[in-house]
Amino acid sequence: MSAKEKLKQELLNARISANLRQQDVARLLDCSTQFISNWERGRAIPPISAVRTVAQIYHISDDFLFELILEATIELLSENLLKQFNES
């Protein structure tokens, strides 16, 4: 499983385990539900600045969430660099 897949699955599972809807999380984070949906679909990665708050809302370790976000970010950057390299 890729790091992005693992991150999106963990975020979805953590939200469900916390018995929250996307709307609830969006309200707590003062953002749109689309923002939360994009995380859970793997279309976006939560910002590092939100790690502590998201971890508290989802009742997960902020170190665990930070590590997932970092791995997914590195994976995404690697994919983008490879794509740019292959296009040139």
Buried (B, 14 or more C-beta within 10 A) or exposed (E): EEBBEBBBBBBBEBBEEEEBEBEBBBEBBEEEBEBBEBBBEBEBBBEEEBBEBBBEBBEBEBEEBBBBBBBBBEBBEEEEEEEEEEEE
